[in-house]
Amino acid sequence: MIKENDLLLTRPSWITVNLDAIKQNAQTMLKYTGAKRLIGVVKANAYGHGDLAVSEALYEVGVHDFAVATIDEGVTLRQSFINKDVRIILLGVQDVSQVSVMVSNQLEPAVGTLKWLQEAVSMIPAGENLALQLAVDTGMGRMGVNSESELKRLYEFINANDKLLLSGVFTHFATADDGNQNYYHSQVQKFNKWVQAVGIPRKFWHLANSGSALWHTREIDTNTIRVGSVLYGFNPGAPLLSLPMALKPALTLKSKIGSVHQLQAGESVSYGATYTAQVPQWVATLPIGYADGYLRRMTGMKVLVDGHIEHVIGRVTMDQIVITLAHQYPVGQEVTLIGRDGDEEITIEDFAHYADTIPHEIVTIFGSRLPRVYE
């Protein structure tokens, strides 16, 4: 695991991840919802925070269930927890031809068709079994059974085959983190009606994604919550909904000034010469660009230098950005792109709002050229 004081920053732009913040957020959500079990969603490299480091930190506070999107993510995680009691759920649609990989790595695929189950049974080695998550499509429209009768067929098929084990049943809410409450309630009603009619015990249910755990905890079963964004301390409902409790942001994005010079009046910076100085002014170049996930459309975004606000000027390029300076600063001066500096703060929600997107896209788009440093 990289520690900040051990890191040789040959290109000084990096992400710092506060693992204690992630632990604290998990405990906050368990207390707030009254849940007995938390499934930590660590897909997409733990939303850009680092799946292995995050999972190991969560394991330290009693989280033994994780969810990823792909088989590769699941295999990597299993290798990290090879001698520990950890369940790994595959949330996405999986190729049935990979059943042997799922069995050998104890991965639990989400299943939504009888055909998939029928093919899988013939591929499970003798004496082995495959644990399954039944996916119920109540309105997301991506995968899963979409009727009570279909759910019953799959449940009965699983119970009739000793190579198959039911490990969970879930649905995913399309509007848990926005204002469309009618649609949300229709999904809840479908799930409850179908699952209860089929007779799947409540111990298998997990409905509460981050949005549900935050804003609908009294409306659904929350004995088990399945959350991602709240672990990392950002608001999945931003900017429409406010958090009902405080979460601690885990990610900070920083860079260091690579060069400093003074623009004269009439001089321009970056491609297209879209910014021209009206008066003499100091500017600095930072070694970060859209190839790192600092989006091209972030021109004009604020950054923090020595506790005060500056701005990105000119076009964001592949590897560099240019920022304003109130006065001359030395090469190597630290600049905060996401995080706090003194009394000022730039949150992931601020960054996403400026980029006209959601926080999830921002944290998952930061690339591998940005080292993750763990506090």
GIJO-V533976 format. One record per pair of residues at least 6 apart in sequence whose ideal C-beta (glycine too) atoms are under 8 Angstrom apart, sorted by the first residue. I is the first residue (numbers start at 0). J is the second residue. D is the distance in whole Angstrom. If there is no record, write none. Layout:
I_J_D / I_J_D
//
This chain:
0_52_6 / 0_373_5 / 1_370_6 / 1_371_7 / 1_372_5 / 1_373_6 / 2_372_7 / 2_373_7 / 3_15_7 / 3_372_5 / 3_374_7 / 6_13_7 / 6_370_6 / 6_372_6 / 8_255_8 / 8_370_7 / 10_286_5 / 10_368_7 / 11_254_6 / 11_255_4 / 11_257_8 / 11_286_6 / 11_331_8 / 12_252_8 / 12_253_7 / 12_254_4 / 12_255_7 / 12_285_7 / 12_286_5 / 12_287_4 / 12_291_7 / 12_368_8 / 12_369_6 / 13_252_8 / 13_253_6 / 13_254_8 / 13_369_6 / 13_370_5 / 13_371_8 / 13_372_6 / 14_47_8 / 14_48_8 / 14_250_6 / 14_251_7 / 14_252_6 / 14_253_8 / 14_365_6 / 14_369_5 / 14_370_7 / 14_371_5 / 14_372_7 / 15_250_7 / 15_251_4 / 15_253_7 / 15_338_8 / 15_371_8 / 15_372_5 / 15_373_8 / 15_374_6 / 16_48_5 / 16_49_6 / 16_52_7 / 16_53_8 / 16_249_6 / 16_250_6 / 16_251_8 / 16_371_6 / 16_372_7 / 16_373_5 / 16_374_7 / 17_247_7 / 17_248_8 / 17_249_5 / 17_250_8 / 17_251_8 / 17_374_5 / 18_52_7 / 18_53_7 / 18_56_4 / 18_249_8 / 18_373_6 / 18_374_6 / 19_56_8 / 19_374_7 / 20_232_6 / 20_247_4 / 20_248_7 / 20_249_4 / 21_48_7 / 21_53_6 / 21_56_6 / 21_57_7 / 21_230_5 / 21_231_7 / 21_232_7 / 21_249_5 / 22_56_6 / 22_57_7 / 22_59_7 / 22_60_5 / 23_247_5 / 24_229_6 / 24_230_5 / 24_231_7 / 24_232_5 / 24_246_5 / 24_247_6 / 24_249_7 / 25_37_6 / 25_39_7 / 25_57_6 / 25_60_6 / 25_62_6 / 25_230_6 / 26_60_6 / 27_244_6 / 27_245_8 / 27_246_7 / 28_34_7 / 28_37_7 / 28_212_6 / 28_224_6 / 28_226_6 / 28_229_6 / 28_230_8 / 29_37_6 / 29_224_8 / 31_212_7 / 31_216_7 / 31_243_8 / 31_244_6 / 32_207_7 / 32_212_5 / 32_216_5 / 32_221_4 / 32_224_5 / 33_216_8 / 33_221_6 / 34_207_7 / 34_212_8 / 34_221_5 / 34_222_6 / 34_223_6 / 34_224_5 / 35_222_5 / 35_223_7 / 36_64_7 / 36_222_7 / 36_223_4 / 36_224_8 / 37_62_5 / 37_64_7 / 37_223_8 / 37_224_5 / 37_225_8 / 37_226_7 / 38_62_8 / 38_64_4 / 38_65_7 / 38_66_5 / 38_88_7 / 38_205_6 / 38_223_7 / 38_224_7 / 38_225_4 / 38_226_7 / 39_53_8 / 39_54_7 / 39_57_5 / 39_62_5 / 39_64_7 / 39_65_5 / 39_66_7 / 39_226_7 / 39_227_8 / 39_230_6 / 40_46_8 / 40_65_8 / 40_66_5 / 40_67_8 / 40_90_8 / 40_225_6 / 40_226_6 / 40_227_3 / 40_230_7 / 41_50_5 / 41_53_6 / 41_54_5 / 41_57_8 / 41_65_5 / 41_66_7 / 41_67_6 / 41_72_8 / 41_76_7 / 41_227_8 / 42_50_8 / 42_66_7 / 42_67_5 / 42_68_4 / 42_69_8 / 42_72_6 / 42_90_7 / 42_227_7 / 43_68_7 / 43_363_5 / 44_50_5 / 44_363_8 / 45_52_8 / 45_53_4 / 45_54_7 / 45_231_8 / 46_227_6 / 46_228_7 / 46_231_5 / 46_359_7 / 46_362_5 / 46_363_6 / 47_250_7 / 47_362_4 / 47_363_5 / 47_364_7 / 47_365_5 / 48_231_6 / 48_249_6 / 48_250_6 / 48_362_7 / 48_371_7 / 49_371_5 / 49_373_7 / 50_67_7 / 50_72_7 / 50_75_7 / 50_76_6 / 51_75_7 / 51_76_7 / 51_79_5 / 52_371_7 / 52_373_5 / 53_230_8 / 54_65_6 / 54_76_6 / 54_79_7 / 54_80_7 / 55_79_7 / 57_65_8 / 57_230_7 / 58_80_7 / 58_83_7 / 58_85_7 / 63_83_8 / 63_84_6 / 63_85_5 / 63_86_7 / 64_85_7 / 64_86_5 / 64_88_7 / 65_76_6 / 65_85_7 / 65_86_7 / 65_87_5 / 65_88_7 / 66_87_8 / 66_88_4 / 66_89_8 / 66_90_5 / 66_225_6 / 66_227_8 / 67_73_5 / 67_76_6 / 67_87_7 / 67_88_7 / 67_89_6 / 67_90_7 / 68_89_7 / 68_90_6 / 68_91_4 / 69_89_7 / 69_91_6 / 70_89_7 / 70_93_6 / 70_94_8 / 70_97_6 / 70_100_6 / 70_101_7 / 70_106_7 / 73_87_5 / 73_89_6 / 73_101_8 / 73_104_6 / 73_106_4 / 74_100_7 / 74_104_5 / 74_106_7 / 76_85_8 / 76_87_6 / 77_85_8 / 77_87_6 / 77_104_4 / 77_105_6 / 77_106_7 / 80_87_8 / 86_105_8 / 86_107_6 / 86_130_8 / 86_166_7 / 87_104_8 / 87_105_7 / 87_106_5 / 87_107_7 / 88_106_8 / 88_107_5 / 88_109_7 / 88_132_6 / 88_166_8 / 88_167_7 / 89_101_7 / 89_106_5 / 89_107_6 / 89_108_5 / 89_109_6 / 89_132_8 / 90_109_6 / 91_109_7 / 91_142_8 / 92_109_7 / 92_111_8 / 92_142_5 / 93_101_7 / 93_108_5 / 93_109_8 / 95_115_5 / 95_118_5 / 95_119_5 / 95_122_7 / 96_122_8 / 98_119_5 / 98_122_4 / 98_123_6 / 98_129_7 / 99_122_6 / 99_123_8 / 99_124_7 / 100_106_8 / 101_107_8 / 101_108_6 / 101_129_6 / 102_123_6 / 102_124_7 / 102_127_5 / 102_128_8 / 102_129_5 / 105_130_7 / 107_129_8 / 107_130_4 / 107_131_6 / 107_132_5 / 107_166_5 / 107_167_7 / 108_129_8 / 108_131_6 / 108_132_7 / 109_131_8 / 109_132_5 / 109_133_8 / 109_134_4 / 109_142_7 / 109_143_7 / 109_169_8 / 110_116_6 / 110_119_8 / 110_131_5 / 110_132_7 / 110_133_6 / 110_134_6 / 110_153_7 / 111_133_8 / 111_134_4 / 111_135_8 / 111_136_7 / 111_142_5 / 111_143_4 / 111_144_5 / 111_153_8 / 112_144_8 / 112_153_8 / 113_149_8 / 113_152_6 / 113_153_6 / 113_156_6 / 116_131_8 / 116_153_6 / 116_156_6 / 116_157_7 / 116_163_7 / 117_156_8 / 119_129_6 / 119_163_8 / 120_160_6 / 120_162_6 / 120_163_7 / 123_129_5 / 123_162_4 / 123_163_8 / 127_162_7 / 128_161_7 / 128_162_5 / 128_163_7 / 128_164_5 / 129_162_7 / 129_163_6 / 129_164_7 / 130_164_5 / 130_165_8 / 130_166_4 / 131_157_6 / 131_163_6 / 131_164_7 / 131_165_6 / 131_166_6 / 131_167_8 / 132_166_6 / 132_167_4 / 132_168_7 / 132_169_6 / 133_143_8 / 133_144_7 / 133_150_7 / 133_153_6 / 133_154_7 / 133_157_8 / 133_165_7 / 133_167_7 / 133_168_4 / 133_169_7 / 133_199_7 / 133_203_8 / 134_142_5 / 134_143_3 / 134_144_7 / 134_169_7 / 134_170_7 / 135_143_5 / 135_144_6 / 135_145_8 / 135_150_6 / 135_168_6 / 135_169_7 / 135_170_4 / 135_189_8 / 135_190_6 / 135_193_7 / 135_194_7 / 136_142_6 / 136_143_3 / 136_144_6 / 136_145_4 / 136_170_7 / 137_145_8 / 137_170_5 / 137_185_8 / 137_186_4 / 137_187_8 / 137_189_4 / 137_190_5 / 137_193_8 / 138_172_8 / 138_173_5 / 138_182_6 / 138_185_7 / 138_186_4 / 138_189_7 / 139_170_7 / 139_171_5 / 139_172_7 / 139_173_5 / 139_186_8 / 140_173_8 / 141_171_8 / 143_170_7 / 144_150_5 / 144_153_6 / 146_193_7 / 147_192_7 / 147_193_4 / 147_196_5 / 147_197_7 / 150_193_5 / 150_194_7 / 150_197_5 / 151_196_8 / 151_197_5 / 154_165_7 / 154_197_5 / 154_198_8 / 154_199_6 / 156_163_8 / 157_163_5 / 157_164_8 / 157_165_5 / 158_165_7 / 165_199_8 / 165_203_6 / 166_203_7 / 167_203_5 / 167_204_8 / 167_205_6 / 168_194_6 / 168_199_5 / 168_203_5 / 168_204_6 / 168_205_8 / 169_204_7 / 169_205_5 / 169_206_6 / 169_225_7 / 170_186_6 / 170_189_8 / 170_190_5 / 170_206_6 / 171_208_6 / 172_183_6 / 172_186_6 / 172_206_8 / 172_208_6 / 172_210_6 / 172_211_6 / 173_179_8 / 173_182_6 / 173_183_8 / 173_186_7 / 174_180_8 / 174_182_5 / 174_183_5 / 174_186_8 / 175_183_6 / 175_208_6 / 175_209_8 / 175_210_3 / 175_211_5 / 175_214_7 / 175_215_6 / 176_209_7 / 176_210_3 / 176_213_7 / 176_214_7 / 176_235_5 / 176_236_4 / 176_239_8 / 176_240_6 / 177_236_7 / 177_239_6 / 177_240_7 / 178_239_6 / 178_240_8 / 183_215_7 / 184_218_8 / 187_206_8 / 187_215_8 / 187_218_6 / 187_219_6 / 190_206_7 / 194_204_7 / 201_220_6 / 201_222_7 / 202_222_8 / 204_220_5 / 204_222_7 / 204_223_7 / 205_223_4 / 205_224_7 / 205_225_5 / 206_219_5 / 206_220_6 / 206_221_8 / 206_225_8 / 207_215_7 / 207_216_7 / 207_219_6 / 207_220_8 / 207_221_5 / 207_223_7 / 207_224_4 / 207_225_6 / 207_226_7 / 208_225_6 / 208_226_6 / 208_227_8 / 209_226_5 / 209_227_6 / 209_228_5 / 209_229_5 / 209_235_5 / 210_235_6 / 210_236_6 / 211_218_8 / 211_219_6 / 211_221_8 / 211_224_8 / 212_221_7 / 212_224_5 / 212_226_5 / 212_229_7 / 213_229_7 / 213_235_7 / 213_236_7 / 213_240_8 / 213_242_7 / 213_243_6 / 214_236_7 / 214_240_6 / 214_243_7 / 228_234_8 / 228_235_4 / 228_358_7 / 228_359_6 / 229_235_7 / 229_246_6 / 230_249_8 / 231_248_8 / 231_249_5 / 231_250_7 / 231_362_7 / 232_246_4 / 232_247_5 / 232_248_4 / 232_249_5 / 232_250_8 / 233_246_7 / 233_248_6 / 233_346_7 / 233_347_5 / 233_348_6 / 233_358_4 / 233_362_7 / 234_240_7 / 234_241_8 / 234_242_5 / 234_246_8 / 234_348_6 / 234_358_7 / 235_357_8 / 235_358_7 / 235_359_7 / 236_242_8 / 237_348_4 / 237_351_7 / 237_352_7 / 237_357_7 / 237_358_6 / 238_348_7 / 238_352_6 / 248_338_8 / 248_346_6 / 248_347_7 / 250_337_7 / 250_338_8 / 250_347_7 / 250_362_6 / 251_335_7 / 251_337_6 / 251_338_3 / 251_339_8 / 252_335_8 / 252_336_4 / 252_337_4 / 252_338_7 / 252_365_7 / 252_369_7 / 253_333_6 / 253_334_7 / 253_335_5 / 253_336_6 / 253_338_7 / 254_285_4 / 254_286_6 / 254_287_5 / 254_333_8 / 254_334_5 / 254_336_6 / 255_285_7 / 255_286_8 / 255_330_8 / 255_331_5 / 255_332_7 / 255_333_6 / 255_334_7 / 256_283_4 / 256_284_7 / 256_285_6 / 256_328_6 / 256_329_7 / 256_330_6 / 256_331_6 / 256_332_5 / 256_334_6 / 257_283_8 / 257_284_5 / 257_285_6 / 257_286_5 / 257_319_8 / 257_330_7 / 258_283_7 / 258_284_5 / 258_330_6 / 259_281_7 / 259_282_7 / 259_283_5 / 259_284_8 / 259_324_7 / 259_327_6 / 259_328_6 / 259_329_7 / 259_330_6 / 260_281_8 / 260_282_7 / 261_279_6 / 261_280_7 / 261_281_5 / 261_282_8 / 261_327_8 / 262_268_7 / 262_276_4 / 262_279_7 / 262_280_5 / 262_281_8 / 262_282_6 / 263_276_7 / 263_279_6 / 264_276_6 / 264_277_6 / 264_278_5 / 264_279_6 / 265_275_6 / 265_276_7 / 266_275_7 / 266_276_5 / 267_273_8 / 267_274_6 / 267_275_5 / 267_276_8 / 267_313_7 / 268_274_5 / 268_282_7 / 268_312_6 / 268_313_4 / 268_321_5 / 269_312_8 / 269_313_3 / 269_314_5 / 269_315_8 / 269_316_6 / 269_321_6 / 270_313_8 / 270_314_5 / 270_316_6 / 271_313_8 / 271_314_6 / 273_298_8 / 273_313_6 / 273_314_6 / 274_312_4 / 274_313_4 / 274_321_8 / 280_323_7 / 280_324_8 / 281_323_8 / 281_324_4 / 281_325_7 / 281_326_6 / 281_327_5 / 281_328_8 / 282_312_7 / 282_321_5 / 282_322_7 / 282_323_6 / 282_324_6 / 283_304_8 / 283_321_7 / 283_322_5 / 283_324_5 / 283_328_7 / 283_332_8 / 283_334_8 / 284_319_5 / 284_320_7 / 284_321_5 / 285_319_7 / 285_320_5 / 285_321_8 / 285_322_6 / 285_334_6 / 286_318_7 / 286_319_6 / 287_293_5 / 287_318_8 / 287_319_7 / 287_320_6 / 287_336_7 / 287_369_8 / 288_315_6 / 288_316_5 / 288_317_5 / 288_318_4 / 288_319_5 / 288_320_6 / 289_295_5 / 289_315_6 / 289_316_7 / 289_317_6 / 290_317_5 / 290_318_6 / 290_366_7 / 290_368_7 / 291_318_8 / 291_365_7 / 291_366_5 / 291_368_5 / 291_369_5 / 292_361_8 / 292_364_4 / 292_365_4 / 292_366_5 / 292_369_7 / 293_315_6 / 293_320_7 / 293_336_7 / 294_315_7 / 294_354_5 / 294_364_7 / 295_314_7 / 295_315_5 / 296_315_8 / 296_354_6 / 296_355_8 / 297_311_6 / 297_315_5 / 297_320_8 / 297_350_8 / 297_353_7 / 297_354_6 / 298_311_6 / 298_312_7 / 298_313_7 / 298_314_6 / 298_315_6 / 299_310_6 / 299_311_6 / 299_312_8 / 299_353_8 / 300_310_7 / 300_311_5 / 300_350_7 / 300_353_5 / 301_308_5 / 301_309_7 / 301_310_6 / 301_311_8 / 301_345_6 / 302_308_8 / 302_309_5 / 302_310_7 / 302_311_7 / 302_322_5 / 302_334_5 / 302_335_7 / 302_336_5 / 302_345_7 / 303_309_7 / 303_334_7 / 303_335_4 / 303_336_8 / 303_338_8 / 303_339_8 / 303_340_4 / 303_341_8 / 303_343_5 / 303_344_8 / 303_345_6 / 304_322_7 / 304_324_7 / 304_325_8 / 304_328_7 / 304_332_7 / 304_334_5 / 304_335_8 / 304_340_8 / 305_328_7 / 305_332_7 / 305_340_7 / 305_341_8 / 306_340_5 / 306_341_3 / 306_342_7 / 306_343_6 / 307_325_7 / 307_341_8 / 307_343_7 / 308_343_6 / 309_322_5 / 309_323_5 / 309_324_6 / 309_325_7 / 309_334_8 / 310_322_7 / 310_323_5 / 311_320_5 / 311_321_7 / 311_322_6 / 312_321_5 / 312_322_7 / 312_323_6 / 313_320_8 / 313_321_5 / 322_334_7 / 335_345_7 / 336_345_7 / 336_350_8 / 337_345_5 / 337_346_7 / 337_347_6 / 337_350_6 / 338_344_7 / 338_345_7 / 347_358_5 / 347_361_6 / 347_362_6 / 348_358_6 / 350_358_8 / 350_361_5 / 351_357_6 / 351_358_4 / 351_360_7 / 351_361_5 / 354_360_8 / 354_361_7
//
